[in-house]
Amino acid sequence: MIKIVLEPARNGVIKKVIDDNHGGGREHFTSTDVYESTESDKFTYIKRFFFDLCDDLGLEVGSKFDAQVLDINTKWGTHYEPSIKDIDKKIKRLKSELEELEEWKTI
C-alpha cells in the first residue's frame, strides 16, 4: 500500500511517499521531496507539488495530446493594477495564442 505524508515546512512543504510493497516483493521504499518557495517565482513550487501529488495518486491530468488538460495556472488578482510592462507582456502572450489558433484553422 502507498501512503503519502505531507508536512508543513518553514518555506514550503515536505512530501513523503511510503510504499510498503514496492515492486510487489514487500520491499519498503520511501521517497521524500521538498517543495520550497523562492522569492523569484512563489507559485512554481506549488504547481509542481500538485502535479507530482496527482502523479503519486495515479490521477490522470491529461497530456499535450489530449483535448482537455488540467491546468494549474496563475492570473492577476481582481484588484491588481497592472503596470504598462505587465499589460504589454499579457498582450504579447495573447497575440501569440491567437496566432497559434489561426495556424490550427489552416491545417
Residue frames relative to the residue before (quaternion, step in Angstrom):
aa qw qx qy qz dx dy dz
M 1.0000 0.0000 0.0000 0.0000 0.00 0.00 0.00
I 0.3107 -0.7370 0.5721 0.1818 3.56 -1.08 0.77
K 0.0751 -0.7743 0.6280 0.0187 3.54 -0.97 0.95
I 0.1738 -0.7709 0.6069 0.0847 3.57 -0.98 0.90
V 0.0954 -0.7905 0.6049 0.0081 3.54 -0.78 1.11
L 0.1242 -0.7881 0.6014 0.0427 3.57 -0.81 1.07
E 0.0415 -0.7911 0.6102 -0.0047 3.54 -0.96 0.93
P 0.4045 -0.6925 0.5273 0.2806 3.59 -0.88 0.84
A 0.1435 -0.7557 0.6336 0.0831 3.54 -1.17 0.70
R 0.7089 -0.4665 0.3073 0.4306 3.57 -1.23 0.32
N 0.8231 0.1074 -0.0374 0.5564 3.60 0.91 -0.82
G 0.8100 0.1385 -0.1146 0.5581 3.59 0.98 0.75
V 0.5223 -0.5985 0.5039 0.3392 3.54 -1.19 -0.72
I 0.2191 -0.7304 0.6305 0.1449 3.55 -1.17 0.69
K 0.0859 -0.7968 0.5980 0.0120 3.57 -0.82 1.05
K 0.0783 -0.7764 0.6249 0.0238 3.56 -0.84 1.05
V 0.1352 -0.7510 0.6423 0.0722 3.54 -0.95 0.95
I 0.0789 -0.8079 0.5838 -0.0170 3.55 -0.55 1.24
D 0.0442 -0.7930 0.6071 -0.0238 3.56 -0.66 1.18
D 0.1782 -0.8206 0.5360 0.0871 3.60 -0.48 1.15
N 0.7297 0.2975 -0.2268 0.5723 3.59 1.30 0.21
H 0.0819 0.8443 -0.5215 0.0923 3.56 0.94 0.94
G 0.8426 0.1113 -0.1109 0.5151 3.56 -0.79 1.03
G 0.5726 -0.6229 0.3700 0.3836 3.59 1.23 0.25
G 0.6527 0.5364 -0.3138 0.4334 3.59 1.26 -0.01
R 0.5213 -0.6672 0.3779 0.3745 3.56 1.24 0.50
E 0.3391 0.7164 -0.5210 0.3169 3.54 1.12 0.75
H 0.3551 -0.7180 0.5586 0.2151 3.55 -1.10 0.72
F 0.0345 0.7973 -0.5987 0.0686 3.58 -0.79 1.06
T 0.0496 -0.7903 0.6107 0.0071 3.58 -0.93 0.92
S 0.0993 -0.7670 0.6331 0.0323 3.53 -0.97 0.96
T 0.0900 -0.7996 0.5931 0.0274 3.58 -0.87 0.97
D 0.0372 -0.7819 0.6222 -0.0066 3.56 -0.90 1.01
V 0.2011 -0.7535 0.6153 0.1149 3.54 -1.09 0.78
Y 0.1453 -0.7683 0.6211 0.0538 3.56 -0.78 1.08
E 0.0386 -0.8548 0.5133 -0.0662 3.50 -0.18 1.36
S 0.4181 -0.7053 0.5250 0.2284 3.54 -0.98 0.93
T 0.1024 -0.7559 0.6418 0.0785 3.53 -1.16 0.71
E 0.5980 -0.5859 0.4087 0.3634 3.56 -1.18 0.48
S 0.6413 0.5709 -0.3371 0.3862 3.62 0.98 -0.76
D 0.7998 -0.0340 0.0437 0.5977 3.62 0.89 -0.86
K 0.1746 -0.8651 0.4636 0.0784 3.53 0.19 1.31
F 0.6947 0.4753 -0.2934 0.4532 3.62 1.18 -0.20
T 0.4846 0.6889 -0.4340 0.3198 3.61 1.18 -0.33
Y 0.6822 0.4825 -0.3031 0.4581 3.59 0.86 -0.89
I 0.6236 0.5323 -0.3484 0.4542 3.61 1.07 -0.61
K 0.6373 0.5150 -0.3251 0.4722 3.59 0.96 -0.83
R 0.6657 0.5009 -0.2990 0.4652 3.57 0.87 -0.99
F 0.6207 0.5497 -0.3333 0.4489 3.60 1.00 -0.83
F 0.7069 0.4612 -0.2836 0.4552 3.61 0.77 -0.97
F 0.6591 0.4897 -0.3258 0.4686 3.61 0.95 -0.76
D 0.6464 0.4997 -0.3229 0.4778 3.62 0.99 -0.76
L 0.6362 0.5249 -0.3274 0.4611 3.60 1.00 -0.79
C 0.6318 0.5159 -0.3264 0.4777 3.60 0.99 -0.81
D 0.6442 0.5200 -0.3121 0.4660 3.58 1.01 -0.84
D 0.6540 0.5151 -0.3059 0.4620 3.60 0.93 -0.88
L 0.7172 0.4377 -0.2398 0.4864 3.57 1.04 -0.80
G 0.4702 -0.6972 0.4262 0.3334 3.58 1.28 -0.13
L 0.3970 0.7167 -0.4812 0.3118 3.59 1.16 0.51
E 0.3801 -0.7169 0.5401 0.2233 3.57 -0.96 0.89
V 0.0800 -0.8126 0.5768 0.0227 3.59 -0.71 1.06
G 0.5897 -0.5807 0.3587 0.4317 3.57 1.32 0.07
S 0.2429 -0.7437 0.6040 0.1523 3.51 -1.35 0.32
K 0.7117 -0.4574 0.3106 0.4334 3.58 -1.26 0.08
F 0.6689 0.4897 -0.3026 0.4702 3.59 1.24 -0.20
D 0.5905 0.5918 -0.3574 0.4164 3.62 1.26 -0.13
A 0.5632 -0.6050 0.4477 0.3411 3.56 -1.22 0.55
Q 0.7834 0.1531 -0.0931 0.5951 3.58 1.10 -0.64
V 0.0337 -0.7860 0.6159 -0.0420 3.52 -0.97 0.99
L 0.4597 -0.6411 0.5302 0.3108 3.56 -1.04 0.75
D 0.0507 -0.8066 0.5885 -0.0209 3.56 -0.72 1.09
I 0.1089 -0.7640 0.6346 0.0431 3.54 -0.57 1.18
N 0.0936 0.8295 -0.5313 0.1445 3.52 -0.32 1.26
T 0.3643 -0.6967 0.5659 0.2482 3.53 -1.33 0.13
K 0.0183 -0.7790 0.6263 0.0244 3.55 -1.24 0.46
W 0.6801 -0.4748 0.3570 0.4296 3.54 -1.29 0.14
G 0.4993 -0.6264 0.5081 0.3165 3.55 -1.13 0.67
T 0.6451 -0.5657 0.3494 0.3765 3.60 -1.14 0.56
H 0.7620 0.3282 -0.1957 0.5229 3.61 1.13 -0.51
Y 0.4022 0.7143 -0.4736 0.3221 3.58 1.28 0.28
E 0.1956 -0.7605 0.6085 0.1143 3.58 -0.97 0.85
P 0.2585 -0.8137 0.5013 0.1408 3.58 -0.17 1.30
S 0.4654 -0.6411 0.5319 0.2990 3.51 -1.26 0.55
I 0.6781 -0.4549 0.3642 0.4479 3.58 -1.28 0.17
K 0.6258 0.5380 -0.3299 0.4583 3.60 1.03 -0.80
D 0.6458 0.5161 -0.3135 0.4672 3.61 0.98 -0.86
I 0.6623 0.5098 -0.2985 0.4607 3.56 0.95 -0.93
D 0.6567 0.5124 -0.3083 0.4596 3.59 0.93 -0.90
K 0.6365 0.5307 -0.3165 0.4616 3.57 1.03 -0.84
K 0.6755 0.4877 -0.2932 0.4690 3.59 0.94 -0.90
I 0.6285 0.5276 -0.3340 0.4636 3.60 0.99 -0.79
K 0.6434 0.5265 -0.3161 0.4570 3.58 0.96 -0.88
R 0.6647 0.5025 -0.2969 0.4664 3.58 0.95 -0.92
L 0.6746 0.4931 -0.2964 0.4625 3.60 0.94 -0.88
K 0.6221 0.5255 -0.3395 0.4708 3.61 1.04 -0.72
S 0.6339 0.5289 -0.3227 0.4629 3.55 1.03 -0.80
E 0.6487 0.5082 -0.3122 0.4727 3.59 0.99 -0.84
L 0.6433 0.5175 -0.3200 0.4647 3.61 1.01 -0.80
E 0.6397 0.5204 -0.3248 0.4631 3.58 0.98 -0.83
E 0.6391 0.5233 -0.3206 0.4637 3.58 1.00 -0.82
L 0.6546 0.4997 -0.3112 0.4743 3.61 0.97 -0.81
E 0.6279 0.5292 -0.3320 0.4641 3.59 1.01 -0.77
E 0.6279 0.5296 -0.3291 0.4657 3.59 1.03 -0.77
W 0.6535 0.5188 -0.3158 0.4518 3.59 0.97 -0.87
K 0.6163 0.5537 -0.3535 0.4343 3.62 1.08 -0.64
T 0.7089 0.4725 -0.2665 0.4507 3.59 1.04 -0.71
I 0.5707 0.5963 -0.3876 0.4105 3.60 1.22 -0.21
